[in-house]
Amino acid sequence: MGDYRDQPGRVAAGLLGLSSMFLWLAACAAPEAPVYPDKRDLLHYLDRQGRPHPIESRTHWDIRRIHTLQNMQKVMGPLPRLPDDPLEVQVLETESLPQVVRRKITFVSQVVEGNPDRVPAYLLIPNTLPEGESAPAVLCLHQTTAIGKAEPAGLGGKTGLHYALELARRGYVTLAPDYPGFGDYKIDPYAMGYASATMKGILNHRRAVDLLQSLPEVDPDRIGVIGHSLGGHNALFLSAFEPRVRAVATSCGFNAFRHYYGGDLKGWSHRGYMPRIARLYGSDAGRMPFDFTEVLGILAPRPVFISAPVGDHNFAVAGVREAVQAALPVYERLFHSPDRLVARHPEAGHEFPAAMRQEAYEFFDRWLSGE
């Protein structure tokens, strides 16, 4: 393994283009936008007077995409500037496994009042990687589990959620960080000035992309993200604000808000997520300024694989189908790439079945192949 490089990567995703990158940054600077009454209709945008216009070009789509990013920030709080602080990776433990080297590490997400905020993570690197060659990488986000990062890394929890280990054995470099409050990462994001743990997670996960791009074993243009449940929606949230993520796999992670327990969003409003949902919007799906229909749409044209079992009682499958139906016209009509949005509905509960994980891995093989 080569040396870590402290300078974060800044490779823009070619799918979005340079002009879109500037629009992306503008969207994160001023969270003011009209709220769309029908968040299932993604093929129109509202002007400053609130008048609707059909979206007939990708330039028009950029307006709607920016509005969605701004409306997400009304709930999550403003997206922080990506820090330039050195990552200062520290290796705490190293373990050799069949086909994989697993390292327990920490890295600096940001410096708060002179104190580095260190995110614990597991970094898994295939030991079959030829000298001097780079591999694609996948950021692996854990579900709601006390052990956090350890589960996807293959250390306890549910064996069906060891996707960081499984992907590493498939030839990917994988990184599994702790979400705030889980595993070894006991911080209070609100004491750090955040309006939500969700936005702190987004910042940390963007820095995790920096870390992956800094590794000599990683091709910086071939980075994906995967997650189940908590990790499933965090994978979408990260990708919405981070164009360097080139492919997404999400399991049991979302549905349109009106289908979440009948539109009662109390489960989204606690301190582990977004308290403004209760404080500003009464935990009412009808009052929310954004929805997952829009979040899924703004990921276009990047490839997204969705596993949404028919028996998932957390995220009713009808709400997933509604989000996919809303986003698909964006993929089809604006980007002519409907094959990049894939949804599967296995006969299962709130889980990530082996067949679905295998299909997700094959999805990454296709879209992160570099060809």
C-alpha positions as CSV (number, residue, x, y, z in Angstrom):
1,M,0.0,0.0,0.0
2,G,1.3,3.5,-0.9
3,D,1.4,6.5,1.4
4,Y,-1.7,8.5,2.2
5,R,-1.8,12.0,0.5
6,D,-3.1,14.8,2.7
7,Q,-4.3,17.0,-0.2
8,P,-8.0,16.2,-0.8
9,G,-9.1,15.3,-4.3
10,R,-11.1,17.7,-6.3
11,V,-12.1,15.7,-9.4
12,A,-15.4,16.9,-10.8
13,A,-17.8,14.3,-12.1
14,G,-17.8,14.4,-15.8
15,L,-21.4,13.4,-16.1
16,L,-22.4,16.8,-14.7
17,G,-20.1,19.1,-16.7
18,L,-18.2,22.1,-15.6
19,S,-21.1,24.6,-16.0
20,S,-23.2,22.4,-13.8
21,M,-20.5,22.3,-11.2
22,F,-20.7,26.1,-10.8
23,L,-24.5,25.8,-10.6
24,W,-24.1,23.2,-7.9
25,L,-21.9,25.4,-5.8
26,A,-24.3,28.3,-6.3
27,A,-27.1,26.1,-5.1
28,C,-25.3,25.5,-1.8
29,A,-24.6,29.1,-1.2
30,A,-28.1,30.6,-0.7
31,P,-30.8,28.3,0.5
32,E,-33.8,30.2,-0.9
33,A,-36.1,28.6,-3.4
34,P,-39.8,28.3,-4.2
35,V,-41.5,25.2,-2.8
36,Y,-43.2,23.0,-5.4
37,P,-46.8,22.1,-4.5
38,D,-46.6,18.8,-6.5
39,K,-43.2,17.2,-5.9
40,R,-44.1,14.3,-8.2
41,D,-44.0,16.5,-11.3
42,L,-40.3,17.1,-12.0
43,L,-40.7,18.4,-15.5
44,H,-41.5,22.0,-14.7
45,Y,-39.8,24.7,-12.8
46,L,-41.1,27.9,-11.1
47,D,-39.8,31.3,-11.8
48,R,-39.3,34.1,-9.3
49,Q,-43.0,35.0,-9.5
50,G,-44.0,31.4,-8.8
51,R,-45.2,30.8,-12.4
52,P,-44.6,27.3,-13.8
53,H,-42.7,26.6,-17.0
54,P,-42.1,23.3,-18.7
55,I,-38.6,21.9,-18.5
56,E,-37.5,21.5,-22.1
57,S,-33.7,21.5,-21.7
58,R,-30.9,20.6,-19.3
59,T,-30.5,24.3,-18.6
60,H,-34.1,24.4,-17.4
61,W,-33.4,21.3,-15.3
62,D,-30.5,22.9,-13.6
63,I,-33.0,25.5,-12.2
64,R,-35.2,22.8,-10.7
65,R,-32.2,20.9,-9.4
66,I,-30.9,24.0,-7.7
67,H,-34.3,24.6,-6.1
68,T,-34.3,21.1,-4.7
69,L,-30.8,21.5,-3.2
70,Q,-31.8,24.8,-1.6
71,N,-35.1,23.3,-0.2
72,M,-33.2,20.4,1.3
73,Q,-31.0,22.9,3.1
74,K,-34.0,24.6,4.6
75,V,-34.6,21.3,6.5
76,M,-31.0,20.1,6.9
77,G,-29.2,23.4,7.4
78,P,-26.7,25.0,5.1
79,L,-24.1,22.8,3.4
80,P,-20.7,23.7,4.9
81,R,-17.8,24.6,2.6
82,L,-15.7,21.5,2.1
83,P,-12.7,22.0,4.4
84,D,-9.1,22.2,3.1
85,D,-7.7,20.9,6.3
86,P,-5.4,17.9,5.9
87,L,-7.1,14.5,6.4
88,E,-4.3,13.4,8.7
89,V,-5.3,9.7,8.5
90,Q,-4.2,7.6,11.5
91,V,-4.1,3.9,11.3
92,L,-5.1,2.3,14.6
93,E,-5.2,-1.4,13.6
94,T,-4.4,-3.5,10.6
95,E,-5.7,-7.0,9.9
96,S,-4.9,-9.3,7.0
97,L,-8.0,-11.3,5.8
98,P,-8.4,-13.6,2.8
99,Q,-8.1,-11.3,-0.2
100,V,-8.4,-8.1,1.9
101,V,-6.4,-5.9,4.3
102,R,-8.7,-4.2,6.8
103,R,-7.5,-1.1,8.6
104,K,-9.2,0.7,11.4
105,I,-8.5,4.4,10.9
106,T,-9.6,7.9,11.8
107,F,-9.5,10.9,9.5
108,V,-10.1,14.6,10.1
109,S,-13.5,15.8,8.8
110,Q,-13.0,19.4,10.0
111,V,-11.3,21.5,12.6
112,V,-13.7,23.1,15.1
113,E,-12.3,25.8,17.3
114,G,-8.8,24.5,16.8
115,N,-9.8,20.9,17.6
116,P,-9.8,18.2,14.9
117,D,-13.0,16.3,14.5
118,R,-11.8,12.7,13.8
119,V,-14.2,10.3,12.1
120,P,-13.6,6.6,12.9
121,A,-13.8,4.3,9.9
122,Y,-12.7,1.0,8.4
123,L,-10.7,1.0,5.2
124,L,-10.6,-2.2,3.2
125,I,-8.1,-2.7,0.4
126,P,-8.0,-5.8,-1.9
127,N,-4.6,-7.5,-1.5
128,T,-4.9,-8.8,-5.1
129,L,-4.6,-5.3,-6.6
130,P,-1.5,-5.3,-9.0
131,E,1.3,-3.0,-8.0
132,G,0.9,0.5,-9.5
133,E,-2.8,-0.1,-10.6
134,S,-5.8,1.7,-9.1
135,A,-9.3,0.3,-8.5
136,P,-12.8,1.7,-8.2
137,A,-13.9,2.5,-4.6
138,V,-17.2,2.4,-2.8
139,L,-18.1,4.4,0.3
140,C,-20.2,2.0,2.5
141,L,-22.7,3.6,4.9
142,H,-24.1,1.6,7.8
143,Q,-27.7,1.1,9.0
144,T,-29.0,2.1,12.4
145,T,-26.9,-0.2,14.6
146,A,-24.9,0.5,17.7
147,I,-21.7,-1.0,16.2
148,G,-21.9,1.4,13.2
149,K,-19.1,1.0,10.7
150,A,-18.1,-2.4,12.0
151,E,-21.2,-4.1,10.5
152,P,-20.5,-3.3,6.8
153,A,-16.8,-4.0,7.4
154,G,-17.6,-7.6,8.4
155,L,-17.2,-7.3,12.2
156,G,-20.5,-8.4,13.7
157,G,-24.0,-7.4,13.2
158,K,-25.9,-9.0,10.3
159,T,-23.8,-11.0,7.9
160,G,-26.2,-9.9,5.1
161,L,-25.0,-6.3,5.6
162,H,-21.2,-6.9,5.3
163,Y,-21.2,-5.1,2.0
164,A,-17.9,-3.3,2.5
165,L,-16.1,-6.6,3.0
166,E,-18.0,-8.3,0.2
167,L,-17.1,-5.5,-2.2
168,A,-13.5,-5.4,-1.2
169,R,-13.3,-9.2,-1.9
170,R,-14.7,-8.3,-5.3
171,G,-11.8,-5.9,-6.0
172,Y,-13.1,-2.6,-4.7
173,V,-11.4,-0.3,-2.2
174,T,-14.1,0.3,0.4
175,L,-14.4,2.8,3.3
176,A,-17.0,2.4,6.1
177,P,-17.2,5.5,8.4
178,D,-19.3,5.9,11.5
179,Y,-22.3,8.2,11.4
180,P,-22.6,10.7,14.3
181,G,-23.6,8.9,17.5
182,F,-22.8,5.4,16.3
183,G,-19.8,3.1,16.7
184,D,-16.8,5.0,18.1
185,Y,-18.1,8.4,17.0
186,K,-19.8,10.0,20.0
187,I,-20.1,13.7,19.0
188,D,-22.9,16.3,19.2
189,P,-23.3,17.9,15.8
190,Y,-25.6,20.6,17.3
191,A,-22.9,21.8,19.6
192,M,-20.7,22.1,16.5
193,G,-23.3,24.5,14.9
194,Y,-25.2,22.1,12.7
195,A,-28.9,22.2,12.3
196,S,-29.1,18.4,11.7
197,A,-27.1,15.3,12.2
198,T,-27.9,14.6,8.5
199,M,-25.9,17.6,7.3
200,K,-23.0,16.7,9.5
201,G,-23.1,13.2,8.0
202,I,-23.1,14.8,4.5
203,L,-20.0,16.8,5.3
204,N,-18.2,13.8,6.8
205,H,-19.1,11.6,3.8
206,R,-17.8,14.3,1.4
207,R,-14.6,14.2,3.3
208,A,-14.6,10.4,3.1
209,V,-14.7,10.9,-0.7
210,D,-11.7,13.2,-0.3
211,L,-9.9,10.4,1.5
212,L,-10.8,7.8,-1.1
213,Q,-9.5,10.1,-3.9
214,S,-6.3,10.7,-2.0
215,L,-5.4,7.0,-2.0
216,P,-3.0,5.7,-4.7
217,E,-5.0,2.5,-4.8
218,V,-8.1,4.3,-5.9
219,D,-9.1,5.7,-9.3
220,P,-10.5,9.1,-8.3
221,D,-13.0,9.1,-11.1
222,R,-14.6,5.8,-10.1
223,I,-16.3,6.2,-6.7
224,G,-19.7,4.9,-5.7
225,V,-21.7,4.8,-2.5
226,I,-23.9,2.0,-1.0
227,G,-26.0,1.9,2.1
228,H,-28.9,0.2,3.9
229,S,-31.7,1.9,5.8
230,L,-29.9,4.8,7.6
231,G,-27.1,4.3,5.1
232,G,-29.6,4.0,2.3
233,H,-30.9,7.5,2.6
234,N,-27.5,8.9,3.5
235,A,-26.2,7.5,0.3
236,L,-28.8,9.6,-1.6
237,F,-28.2,12.7,0.5
238,L,-24.5,12.6,-0.1
239,S,-24.9,12.0,-3.8
240,A,-27.3,15.0,-4.1
241,F,-24.6,17.3,-2.8
242,E,-21.5,15.5,-4.1
243,P,-21.0,15.2,-7.8
244,R,-17.9,13.1,-7.4
245,V,-20.0,10.1,-6.5
246,R,-20.5,8.3,-9.8
247,A,-22.9,5.5,-8.9
248,V,-25.4,4.8,-6.0
249,A,-26.9,1.7,-4.5
250,T,-29.6,2.2,-1.8
251,S,-31.4,-0.5,0.1
252,C,-34.5,0.2,2.3
253,G,-33.6,3.8,2.5
254,F,-36.5,6.0,1.4
255,N,-40.0,6.5,0.1
256,A,-42.1,9.6,-0.8
257,F,-42.8,11.3,2.5
258,R,-46.6,10.9,2.2
259,H,-46.2,7.2,2.3
260,Y,-44.0,7.2,5.4
261,Y,-46.3,6.1,8.2
262,G,-49.2,8.0,6.6
263,G,-47.3,11.2,6.2
264,D,-46.3,11.4,9.9
265,L,-42.6,12.3,9.9
266,K,-41.8,12.1,13.6
267,G,-39.4,9.3,12.8
268,W,-37.4,11.7,10.6
269,S,-37.4,14.6,13.2
270,H,-35.3,13.4,16.1
271,R,-31.8,14.6,16.8
272,G,-30.3,11.8,14.8
273,Y,-31.8,13.2,11.7
274,M,-33.5,16.6,11.0
275,P,-35.2,18.3,14.0
276,R,-36.5,21.1,11.8
277,I,-38.9,18.6,10.4
278,A,-40.8,18.8,13.7
279,R,-39.9,22.4,14.7
280,L,-40.6,24.1,11.4
281,Y,-42.9,21.7,9.5
282,G,-44.9,20.0,12.3
283,S,-43.7,16.5,11.1
284,D,-46.2,16.9,8.3
285,A,-45.3,15.4,4.9
286,G,-47.6,18.0,3.3
287,R,-45.6,20.9,4.6
288,M,-42.1,19.6,3.7
289,P,-40.2,21.8,1.2
290,F,-38.6,18.8,-0.5
291,D,-39.4,15.1,-1.1
292,F,-37.5,12.0,-2.1
293,T,-39.2,12.2,-5.6
294,E,-37.0,15.3,-6.1
295,V,-33.9,13.9,-4.4
296,L,-34.0,10.9,-6.7
297,G,-34.6,13.1,-9.8
298,I,-31.7,15.4,-9.2
299,L,-29.3,12.5,-9.2
300,A,-29.9,12.0,-12.9
301,P,-28.1,11.0,-15.1
302,R,-26.0,9.1,-12.6
303,P,-26.7,5.4,-12.2
304,V,-28.9,4.5,-9.2
305,F,-29.8,1.0,-8.0
306,I,-32.7,0.7,-5.6
307,S,-33.6,-2.4,-3.5
308,A,-37.0,-1.8,-2.0
309,P,-38.6,-5.0,-0.7
310,V,-42.3,-5.3,-0.8
311,G,-42.4,-6.2,2.9
312,D,-40.5,-3.2,4.2
313,H,-42.7,-1.7,6.9
314,N,-40.3,1.3,7.4
315,F,-40.5,2.5,3.9
316,A,-43.7,1.4,2.2
317,V,-42.9,0.2,-1.3
318,A,-45.7,2.2,-2.9
319,G,-43.8,5.4,-1.9
320,V,-40.6,4.0,-3.5
321,R,-42.5,3.3,-6.7
322,E,-43.9,6.8,-6.6
323,A,-40.4,8.3,-6.4
324,V,-39.1,6.2,-9.2
325,Q,-42.1,7.0,-11.4
326,A,-41.4,10.8,-10.8
327,A,-37.7,10.6,-11.5
328,L,-37.8,8.3,-14.5
329,P,-39.0,10.9,-17.0
330,V,-35.9,13.0,-16.1
331,Y,-33.7,10.0,-16.9
332,E,-35.7,9.2,-20.1
333,R,-36.5,12.6,-21.6
334,L,-33.7,14.8,-20.5
335,F,-30.8,12.4,-20.4
336,H,-31.9,9.6,-22.6
337,S,-30.6,7.0,-20.1
338,P,-33.5,5.2,-18.4
339,D,-31.2,2.1,-17.9
340,R,-29.4,4.1,-15.2
341,L,-32.3,4.1,-12.8
342,V,-33.0,0.6,-11.6
343,A,-35.5,-0.5,-8.9
344,R,-36.0,-4.0,-7.6
345,H,-38.7,-5.1,-5.2
346,P,-37.8,-8.5,-3.7
347,E,-40.2,-10.5,-1.5
348,A,-38.5,-9.6,1.8
349,G,-38.8,-7.3,4.7
350,H,-36.4,-4.5,5.9
351,E,-33.3,-6.2,4.7
352,F,-30.8,-6.4,1.9
353,P,-31.2,-9.9,0.4
354,A,-28.1,-11.7,-1.1
355,A,-29.6,-11.6,-4.6
356,M,-30.1,-7.8,-4.3
357,R,-26.6,-7.3,-3.0
358,Q,-25.2,-9.3,-5.9
359,E,-27.2,-7.3,-8.4
360,A,-26.0,-4.0,-6.8
361,Y,-22.4,-5.2,-7.0
362,E,-22.9,-6.1,-10.7
363,F,-24.4,-2.6,-11.1
364,F,-21.2,-1.1,-9.8
365,D,-19.2,-3.4,-12.0
366,R,-21.0,-1.9,-15.0
367,W,-21.0,1.7,-14.1
368,L,-17.6,2.0,-12.3
369,S,-15.7,-0.1,-14.8
370,G,-13.9,2.9,-16.3
371,E,-14.8,1.9,-19.9
